[in-house]
């Protein structure tokens, strides 16, 4: 089965509060929240029916929030000036050994409820991935539930030193922290280095001022050089390994590792084999520099890379008319040569990026589906879906902290309008449901990628800069009469109808280039139109493409390899 990961913030997934009743910057009491209990049998059946193999619930580990917790969840409260939004960023961790109290209905039973959630997912055939945030933690990391015998991060630091291999944090001795809100009563002295490598006691509003950077034994010198202190093993390495093993023992099946490039690759090379030696878990790396992909796969020992800077950026630039569709083919060919089919995780939405159907990207659910179809069927690589994508969520809210930016907030108590009812009759959902079935098709999983764009371009009659096609085809030895042997995907990124000339590749060993096929044209993945067609090098099948639409062409070998006439 092809890996399909479904990602969602827990606090957003199950929140059914009417959108008109939500308050920007609203509190938990005002806006409500989803919980782990909302992933009930019906919800997990829904995900399984969509073809999901892995669930990635965001916000599992306790993070900084403005919501008071001390009185009802045995957790220290946090200063509001170092929390972004009322709910807080799920990437500003306050205790690596704790489940976030607001994502369960009974906070004092939250660890038990999390284990039940994992067990429930497993019963439905779904694996569970959680975030591991190795580069930074909340400025008020408390580690209140650190197991006996372990040391909370920062508890033994020598704060008089800017750097020490045994410190968990970096310090700015002699300086007090000055937050962007200069009237803040929050006090930190000496100031610690901010999570985004801001070595200043006065981080800006655009810095990750709510976080502090973890020290993995790298001494960042004033002259820009770096000196590594990896022997003996730094304290942070040992503590983070123990954290990974703790969650693996809780039953999780993998970790989506945040901002891995900001952590020494030597740490990953050391820690991943150790964890895998004890637990059968998957490690997924969030990487932004494409030049580092091989480094973190090979040296870092990651299983899967989060492909932001390759195919995602390429498709974004094509759709926003910054590049020609030729860039898609170049990227697909490059990826097929450079990476195994199970090494890159492809997506067109996640919690960091603008929504696919937002005015900042494709603008409509249909255009988003066109792009996603092209992506999903181009390779057998793992796919990522973001909650609400299957309904064309547009992300047009000004929810609170992040405002109107084409994204769905990760900082606020809110809901996703498109997910409120999860209506299986919704046309966009039906299209995504069919697409995920196509994504598991044997031709997509086992067939070879064939370029057909250049031959079509030579024939002409369509906009070759904004219309793109490719073909996946089974090896001749696997081709059987009356069975599907090939799938072509033709995508139109223009406002006009296009007439794409579809040619089939002709084997040099074939004496007769004429190929009789039963052709099924699936308009927007819907009910097919079938016809018998004899493909010849001089006679392409002309396929009509609707504006901003996509056609999936299914090819079956007919009973005869030749027709007269």
C-alpha positions as CSV (number, residue, x, y, z in Angstrom):
1,X,0.0,0.0,0.0
2,X,1.2,3.5,-0.9
3,X,2.0,5.7,2.1
4,X,-0.7,8.5,2.5
5,X,-0.2,10.7,5.5
6,X,-3.1,12.8,6.8
7,X,-2.1,15.8,8.8
8,X,-4.3,17.9,11.1
9,X,-4.1,20.0,14.3
10,X,-6.0,18.1,17.0
11,X,-7.5,21.3,18.3
12,X,-9.0,22.0,14.8
13,X,-10.1,18.6,13.7
14,X,-13.0,18.0,16.1
15,X,-14.1,21.5,16.7
16,X,-17.7,21.7,15.4
17,X,-18.5,25.2,16.7
18,X,-20.4,27.2,14.1
19,X,-18.0,29.5,12.2
20,X,-20.2,32.5,12.8
21,X,-19.8,32.0,16.5
22,X,-16.0,32.1,16.5
23,X,-14.2,35.1,17.9
24,X,-10.8,36.2,16.4
25,X,-8.2,35.9,19.2
26,X,-10.9,33.9,21.1
27,X,-10.1,31.9,24.2
28,X,-10.7,28.2,24.7
29,X,-14.0,29.0,26.5
30,X,-15.1,31.2,23.6
31,X,-14.1,29.2,20.6
32,X,-13.8,25.6,21.8
33,X,-11.4,23.0,20.7
34,X,-11.1,19.5,19.2
35,X,-9.8,16.6,21.2
36,X,-8.3,13.2,20.8
37,X,-11.6,11.7,21.6
38,X,-13.0,13.2,18.4
39,X,-10.9,10.7,16.5
40,X,-13.6,8.1,17.2
41,X,-14.3,5.0,15.2
42,X,-16.4,6.9,12.6
43,X,-13.6,9.5,12.1
44,X,-10.9,6.8,11.7
45,X,-13.2,4.9,9.3
46,X,-13.5,8.1,7.3
47,X,-9.7,8.5,7.1
48,X,-9.2,4.8,6.2
49,X,-11.8,5.0,3.4
50,X,-9.9,8.0,2.0
51,X,-6.8,5.8,1.6
52,X,-4.9,7.2,4.5
53,X,-2.2,4.9,6.0
54,X,-0.7,7.3,8.6
55,X,-2.3,10.0,10.8
56,X,-0.2,12.9,11.9
57,X,-2.0,14.7,14.7
58,X,-0.2,18.1,15.4
59,X,0.0,19.4,18.9
60,X,0.3,16.2,20.9
61,X,3.2,17.2,23.1
62,X,2.5,20.0,25.7
63,X,3.4,23.4,24.4
64,X,3.1,27.0,25.6
65,X,-0.5,28.4,25.7
66,X,-2.1,31.4,27.1
67,X,-4.9,29.2,28.5
68,X,-4.4,28.8,32.3
69,X,-3.5,25.2,33.1
70,X,-2.3,25.1,36.7
71,X,-5.8,24.9,38.3
72,X,-7.0,21.9,36.3
73,X,-4.2,20.2,34.6
74,X,-1.2,20.1,37.0
75,X,0.9,22.2,34.7
76,X,2.6,25.6,35.2
77,X,1.0,28.6,33.5
78,X,3.0,30.5,30.9
79,X,3.6,34.2,30.5
80,X,1.3,35.5,27.7
81,X,4.0,37.6,26.1
82,X,6.0,34.5,25.1
83,X,3.0,32.7,23.5
84,X,1.9,33.4,20.0
85,X,-1.9,33.3,19.8
86,X,-4.3,32.2,22.6
87,X,-3.7,28.5,21.9
88,X,0.0,28.9,21.3
89,X,2.3,27.3,18.7
90,X,2.5,23.5,18.9
91,X,6.2,23.9,18.1
92,X,7.0,25.8,21.4
93,X,7.3,22.7,23.6
94,X,7.1,23.2,27.4
95,X,7.4,19.5,28.4
96,X,8.6,16.8,26.1
97,X,7.2,14.1,28.4
98,X,3.6,15.4,28.6
99,X,0.5,15.3,26.5
100,X,-1.1,18.7,25.9
101,X,-4.0,19.1,28.4
102,X,-6.4,21.0,26.1
103,X,-6.6,18.3,23.5
104,X,-8.4,15.8,25.8
105,X,-11.7,16.0,27.6
106,X,-10.3,14.8,30.9
107,X,-6.9,16.5,31.4
108,X,-5.8,14.4,34.4
109,X,-6.1,11.3,32.3
110,X,-4.4,12.7,29.2
111,X,-1.6,10.1,28.9
112,X,-4.1,7.2,29.2
113,X,-6.3,8.9,26.6
114,X,-3.4,9.3,24.3
115,X,-2.5,5.6,24.5
116,X,-6.2,4.8,23.8
117,X,-6.1,7.0,20.8
118,X,-3.0,5.3,19.4
119,X,-4.6,1.8,20.0
120,X,-7.8,3.0,18.3
121,X,-5.8,4.1,15.2
122,X,-4.0,0.8,15.1
123,X,-7.2,-1.1,15.2
124,X,-8.3,0.8,12.1
125,X,-5.1,0.1,10.3
126,X,-3.7,3.6,10.7
127,X,-0.2,4.3,11.9
128,X,0.5,7.4,14.1
129,X,3.1,10.0,13.5
130,X,3.8,12.8,16.0
131,X,6.0,15.9,15.8
132,X,9.5,15.8,17.2
133,X,10.8,19.4,17.7
134,X,14.6,19.1,18.2
135,X,15.9,22.6,17.5
136,X,14.0,24.7,20.1
137,X,11.6,24.7,23.0
138,X,9.4,27.3,24.7
139,X,11.1,30.1,26.6
140,X,9.3,28.7,29.7
141,X,10.2,25.0,29.4
142,X,9.3,23.4,32.7
143,X,9.7,19.7,32.1
144,X,7.3,19.1,35.0
145,X,6.6,15.5,34.0
146,X,10.2,14.5,33.2
147,X,10.6,10.9,34.4
148,X,12.4,10.2,37.7
149,X,16.1,9.9,37.1
150,X,16.1,12.1,34.0
151,X,17.0,15.8,33.9
152,X,14.7,18.5,32.6
153,X,16.2,20.6,29.8
154,X,18.2,23.5,31.2
155,X,18.1,22.3,34.8
156,X,21.8,21.8,35.2
157,X,23.0,24.5,32.8
158,X,25.9,26.8,33.8
159,X,24.3,30.1,32.8
160,X,27.5,32.1,33.2
161,X,28.8,30.6,30.0
162,X,27.7,31.5,26.5
163,X,28.5,28.0,25.5
164,X,29.3,24.7,27.2
165,X,29.0,21.3,25.7
166,X,26.9,20.1,28.6
167,X,24.5,23.0,28.6
168,X,21.1,22.5,26.9
169,X,20.8,26.2,25.9
170,X,23.0,29.0,24.6
171,X,23.3,32.1,26.8
172,X,24.1,35.8,26.4
173,X,25.8,36.6,29.7
174,X,25.4,40.2,30.8
175,X,22.2,40.8,28.8
176,X,18.5,40.7,29.7
177,X,16.0,39.6,27.2
178,X,14.0,42.4,25.6
179,X,10.8,41.1,23.9
180,X,9.3,42.9,20.8
181,X,6.6,44.0,23.3
182,X,8.9,46.3,25.2
183,X,6.4,46.8,28.0
184,X,6.4,43.1,28.8
185,X,6.9,42.0,32.4
186,X,8.5,38.8,31.3
187,X,12.1,38.6,32.7
188,X,15.0,36.5,31.4
189,X,18.5,37.1,32.5
190,X,20.9,36.1,31.1
191,X,19.0,36.1,27.8
192,X,19.0,32.9,25.8
193,X,19.5,32.6,22.1
194,X,16.3,32.5,20.1
195,X,15.2,29.4,18.2
196,X,15.8,30.7,14.7
197,X,19.5,31.4,15.5
198,X,18.9,35.0,16.6
199,X,22.0,35.7,18.7
200,X,20.6,38.9,20.1
201,X,18.9,39.8,23.4
202,X,16.4,41.9,21.4
203,X,14.7,39.5,19.0
204,X,12.2,41.1,16.6
205,X,8.5,40.2,16.1
206,X,9.6,38.3,13.0
207,X,12.0,36.1,15.0
208,X,10.9,33.0,16.9
209,X,11.0,35.1,20.1
210,X,8.8,32.6,21.9
211,X,11.4,29.9,21.7
212,X,15.0,29.2,22.7
213,X,17.6,27.2,20.7
214,X,18.9,23.9,22.0
215,X,22.6,23.3,22.2
216,X,23.8,20.1,20.4
217,X,27.5,20.7,21.2
218,X,28.2,23.2,18.4
219,X,30.1,26.4,19.5
220,X,29.0,29.2,17.2
221,X,32.0,31.6,17.2
222,X,31.7,35.4,16.7
223,X,33.8,35.1,13.6
224,X,31.2,32.9,12.0
225,X,33.1,29.6,12.5
226,X,31.7,26.6,14.3
227,X,33.5,24.2,16.5
228,X,32.0,20.8,17.2
229,X,32.2,19.2,20.7
230,X,30.7,15.7,20.0
231,X,33.1,13.6,22.1
232,X,32.0,12.9,24.8
233,X,28.4,12.7,23.7
234,X,26.7,16.0,24.5
235,X,24.0,16.0,27.2
236,X,21.3,17.2,24.8
237,X,21.9,14.2,22.5
238,X,21.3,11.8,25.3
239,X,18.2,13.6,26.6
240,X,16.7,13.9,23.1
241,X,17.3,10.2,22.4
242,X,15.5,9.3,25.6
243,X,12.6,11.5,24.6
244,X,12.3,9.7,21.2
245,X,12.4,6.3,22.9
246,X,9.7,7.4,25.4
247,X,7.2,8.2,22.7
248,X,8.1,5.2,20.7
249,X,7.4,3.1,23.7
250,X,4.0,4.8,23.9
251,X,3.2,3.2,20.6
252,X,3.8,5.9,18.0
253,X,5.0,4.7,14.6
254,X,7.0,7.6,13.5
255,X,8.3,11.1,14.0
256,X,8.0,14.1,11.7
257,X,11.1,15.9,12.7
258,X,10.9,19.7,12.6
259,X,13.6,21.9,11.1
260,X,16.2,19.1,11.0
261,X,18.8,21.3,9.1
262,X,19.2,23.4,12.2
263,X,20.4,20.4,14.2
264,X,23.8,18.8,13.4
265,X,23.5,15.9,10.9
266,X,25.9,14.0,13.2
267,X,23.2,13.9,15.8
268,X,20.7,12.3,13.4
269,X,23.4,9.8,12.3
270,X,23.9,8.9,15.9
271,X,20.3,8.8,17.2
272,X,18.1,7.4,14.5
273,X,19.8,3.9,14.4
274,X,19.7,3.7,18.2
275,X,16.0,4.4,18.3
276,X,15.3,2.1,15.3
277,X,17.3,-0.7,17.0
278,X,14.6,-0.7,19.7
279,X,11.5,0.4,17.9
280,X,10.1,0.0,14.4
281,X,9.6,3.7,13.8
282,X,9.8,6.0,10.7
283,X,11.7,9.2,10.7
284,X,10.5,12.0,8.4
285,X,12.7,15.1,7.9
286,X,11.4,18.7,7.3
287,X,14.1,20.1,5.0
288,X,14.1,23.3,3.0
289,X,17.4,23.3,1.2
290,X,17.3,20.9,-1.7
291,X,21.1,20.6,-1.7
292,X,20.8,18.9,1.7
293,X,18.4,16.2,0.6
294,X,21.0,13.5,0.0
295,X,23.0,14.5,3.1
296,X,20.1,13.9,5.4
297,X,19.0,10.7,3.7
298,X,22.5,9.2,3.6
299,X,24.4,10.7,6.5
300,X,21.4,11.5,8.6
301,X,19.7,8.1,8.1
302,X,16.2,9.6,7.6
303,X,13.6,7.4,5.9
304,X,11.7,10.1,4.2
305,X,12.1,13.8,3.3
306,X,9.5,16.5,3.3
307,X,9.8,17.8,-0.3
308,X,9.2,21.6,0.0
309,X,12.0,22.9,-2.3
310,X,11.6,20.5,-5.1
311,X,8.2,19.6,-6.7
312,X,6.1,21.7,-4.3
313,X,8.0,24.9,-5.2
314,X,8.0,23.9,-8.9
315,X,4.2,23.4,-9.0
316,X,3.6,26.6,-7.0
317,X,5.6,28.6,-9.5
318,X,3.9,27.0,-12.5
319,X,0.5,27.6,-11.1
320,X,1.2,31.2,-10.2
321,X,2.7,31.6,-13.8
322,X,6.3,32.3,-12.6
323,X,7.5,29.3,-14.7
324,X,6.5,27.1,-17.7
325,X,5.2,23.6,-17.3
326,X,8.5,22.4,-18.6
327,X,9.8,22.9,-15.1
328,X,7.5,20.2,-13.8
329,X,8.9,17.6,-16.2
330,X,12.5,18.6,-15.4
331,X,11.8,18.2,-11.7
332,X,10.1,14.8,-12.1
333,X,12.9,13.5,-14.2
334,X,15.5,14.8,-11.7
335,X,13.7,13.2,-8.8
336,X,13.3,9.8,-10.5
337,X,17.1,9.7,-11.1
338,X,18.2,11.1,-7.7
339,X,15.8,9.4,-5.2
340,X,14.2,6.1,-4.6
341,X,10.4,6.1,-4.9
342,X,10.0,5.9,-1.1
343,X,12.3,8.7,-0.1
344,X,10.4,11.9,-0.9
345,X,7.1,13.0,0.7
346,X,5.1,15.0,-1.8
347,X,2.4,17.5,-0.9
348,X,0.6,20.7,-2.0
349,X,-0.7,21.6,1.5
350,X,0.6,21.6,5.0
351,X,0.3,23.7,8.1
352,X,3.1,26.0,7.1
353,X,2.0,26.8,3.5
354,X,-1.0,28.6,2.0
355,X,-4.0,26.5,1.3
356,X,-4.1,25.0,-2.1
357,X,-7.5,26.4,-2.9
358,X,-6.8,29.8,-1.4
359,X,-6.6,33.1,-3.4
360,X,-2.9,32.9,-2.7
361,X,-2.5,29.7,-4.7
362,X,-4.9,28.1,-7.1
363,X,-8.0,30.1,-5.9
364,X,-10.6,27.3,-6.4
365,X,-11.1,23.7,-5.3
366,X,-11.2,22.6,-9.0
367,X,-7.9,24.2,-9.9
368,X,-6.4,22.7,-6.7
369,X,-7.7,19.3,-7.7
370,X,-6.0,19.6,-11.1
371,X,-2.7,20.3,-9.5
372,X,-3.1,17.6,-6.9
373,X,-4.0,15.0,-9.5
374,X,-0.9,15.8,-11.5
375,X,1.2,15.5,-8.3
376,X,-0.5,12.3,-6.9
377,X,-0.2,10.2,-10.1
378,X,3.2,11.3,-11.3
379,X,5.1,8.9,-9.0
380,X,4.4,6.2,-6.5
381,X,6.0,8.3,-3.8
382,X,4.4,8.9,-0.4
383,X,1.7,11.7,-0.3
384,X,0.7,14.2,2.4
385,X,-2.9,15.5,2.7
386,X,-3.7,18.4,5.0
387,X,-7.1,18.4,6.9
388,X,-9.7,20.1,4.8
389,X,-7.8,19.8,1.5
390,X,-10.2,17.1,0.5
391,X,-13.1,19.7,0.6
392,X,-11.2,22.5,-1.0
393,X,-10.7,24.5,2.2
394,X,-9.6,28.1,1.2
395,X,-8.1,29.4,4.4
396,X,-9.8,32.8,4.0
397,X,-10.3,33.5,7.7
398,X,-8.5,36.1,9.8
399,X,-8.5,33.8,12.8
400,X,-6.4,35.8,15.3
401,X,-2.7,35.9,15.7
402,X,-1.7,35.2,12.1
403,X,-4.5,37.1,10.5
404,X,-5.6,36.7,6.9
405,X,-2.8,34.9,5.0
406,X,-4.3,32.0,3.1
407,X,-3.3,29.6,5.8
408,X,-5.3,27.8,8.5
409,X,-4.1,29.0,11.9
410,X,-1.8,26.9,14.1
411,X,-1.9,29.5,16.9
412,X,-5.6,29.9,17.7
413,X,-8.7,28.1,18.9
414,X,-10.6,27.8,15.7
415,X,-12.3,25.4,13.3
416,X,-12.0,24.4,9.6
417,X,-15.2,25.2,7.9
418,X,-14.8,22.6,5.2
419,X,-14.5,19.8,7.8
420,X,-17.5,20.8,9.9
421,X,-19.7,18.1,8.5
422,X,-17.4,15.8,6.4
423,X,-20.1,15.3,3.9
424,X,-19.3,12.3,1.6
425,X,-21.6,13.7,-1.0
426,X,-19.5,16.8,-1.4
427,X,-18.2,16.8,-5.1
428,X,-14.7,17.9,-4.1
429,X,-14.5,15.1,-1.5
430,X,-15.7,12.6,-4.0
431,X,-13.0,13.7,-6.5
432,X,-10.3,13.4,-3.8
433,X,-11.7,10.0,-2.8
434,X,-11.4,8.8,-6.4
435,X,-8.0,10.3,-6.7
436,X,-6.7,8.5,-3.7
437,X,-7.9,5.2,-5.3
438,X,-6.1,6.1,-8.5
439,X,-3.0,6.8,-6.4
440,X,-3.0,3.1,-5.4
441,X,-3.4,1.8,-8.9
442,X,-0.8,-0.9,-9.9
443,X,0.1,1.2,-13.0
444,X,1.0,4.2,-10.8
445,X,2.8,2.0,-8.3
446,X,4.7,-0.2,-10.8
447,X,4.7,1.6,-14.1
448,X,7.5,3.6,-15.6
449,X,7.3,7.4,-16.1
450,X,7.2,8.4,-19.8
451,X,7.6,11.9,-21.2
452,X,5.1,12.7,-23.8
453,X,5.2,16.5,-23.7
454,X,7.8,17.1,-26.4
455,X,6.1,15.0,-29.0
456,X,2.8,16.7,-28.3
457,X,4.6,20.1,-28.5
458,X,5.9,19.2,-32.0
459,X,2.4,18.3,-33.1
460,X,1.0,21.6,-31.7
461,X,-2.5,22.9,-31.4
462,X,-2.4,23.6,-27.7
463,X,-0.7,25.9,-25.2
464,X,2.5,24.0,-24.5
465,X,3.7,26.5,-21.9
466,X,0.6,26.1,-19.7
467,X,-0.7,22.5,-20.5
468,X,1.2,19.5,-19.4
469,X,0.9,15.7,-19.8
470,X,2.8,12.6,-18.8
471,X,2.2,8.8,-19.0
472,X,2.9,6.0,-16.6
473,X,3.2,2.6,-18.4
474,X,3.7,-0.9,-17.4
475,X,6.7,-2.8,-18.7
476,X,5.8,-4.8,-21.8
477,X,6.4,-8.0,-20.0
478,X,3.6,-7.1,-17.5
479,X,1.1,-5.9,-20.1
480,X,-2.0,-8.1,-20.4
481,X,-4.8,-7.8,-22.9
482,X,-8.0,-6.2,-21.5
483,X,-6.2,-5.0,-18.4
484,X,-5.0,-1.4,-17.7
485,X,-1.4,-1.0,-19.0
486,X,-1.1,2.8,-18.9
487,X,-2.4,5.9,-17.3
488,X,-1.9,9.4,-18.8
489,X,-2.5,12.6,-16.9
490,X,-3.2,15.7,-18.8
491,X,-3.4,19.0,-16.9
492,X,-4.6,22.4,-18.2
493,X,-3.5,25.5,-16.4
494,X,-5.2,28.0,-18.7
495,X,-8.7,29.6,-18.8
496,X,-9.3,28.2,-22.3
497,X,-10.1,24.7,-23.5
498,X,-7.1,22.9,-24.9
499,X,-6.8,20.0,-27.3
500,X,-3.9,17.8,-26.2
501,X,-2.4,15.3,-28.8
502,X,-1.7,12.1,-26.9
503,X,1.0,9.9,-28.4
504,X,2.0,6.5,-27.1
505,X,5.7,5.5,-27.0
506,X,6.6,3.1,-29.7
507,X,9.1,0.3,-28.9
508,X,12.1,0.1,-31.3
509,X,11.7,-3.7,-31.3
510,X,8.0,-3.5,-32.5
511,X,7.5,-4.2,-36.2
512,X,4.0,-2.8,-36.1
513,X,3.8,0.7,-34.5
514,X,0.0,0.6,-34.5
515,X,-1.5,0.0,-31.1
516,X,-5.2,-0.7,-30.6
517,X,-6.4,0.5,-27.2
518,X,-9.6,0.7,-25.2
519,X,-9.4,4.3,-24.0
520,X,-11.3,5.5,-20.9
521,X,-11.2,9.3,-20.4
522,X,-12.0,10.3,-16.8
523,X,-13.0,14.0,-16.7
524,X,-12.1,15.3,-13.2
525,X,-11.8,11.6,-12.2
526,X,-15.5,11.1,-12.8
527,X,-17.4,8.6,-14.9
528,X,-15.4,7.6,-17.9
529,X,-16.0,8.1,-21.6
530,X,-14.8,5.0,-23.5
531,X,-13.7,4.5,-27.0
532,X,-11.6,2.2,-29.1
533,X,-8.6,3.9,-30.7
534,X,-5.6,2.8,-32.8
535,X,-2.6,4.8,-31.8
536,X,-0.1,5.4,-34.5
537,X,3.1,7.6,-34.6
538,X,1.3,9.9,-37.1
539,X,-2.2,9.8,-35.4
540,X,-2.4,11.0,-31.8
541,X,-5.6,10.8,-29.8
542,X,-6.8,14.4,-29.4
543,X,-8.1,14.9,-25.8
544,X,-10.2,17.9,-24.9
545,X,-9.1,19.5,-21.7
546,X,-11.6,21.9,-19.9
547,X,-10.3,25.2,-18.5
548,X,-8.1,24.7,-15.5
549,X,-9.1,21.0,-15.7
550,X,-7.5,17.6,-15.7
551,X,-8.2,14.4,-17.6
552,X,-7.0,10.9,-16.5
553,X,-6.7,8.6,-19.5
554,X,-6.8,4.9,-18.8
555,X,-5.4,2.6,-21.5
556,X,-6.3,-1.0,-21.9
557,X,-4.8,-3.4,-24.5
558,X,-7.5,-4.4,-27.0
559,X,-7.9,-8.0,-28.3
560,X,-6.3,-7.2,-31.5
561,X,-3.0,-5.4,-32.1
562,X,-4.1,-4.2,-35.6
563,X,-7.2,-2.9,-37.3
564,X,-7.5,-2.3,-41.0
565,X,-8.4,0.8,-42.7
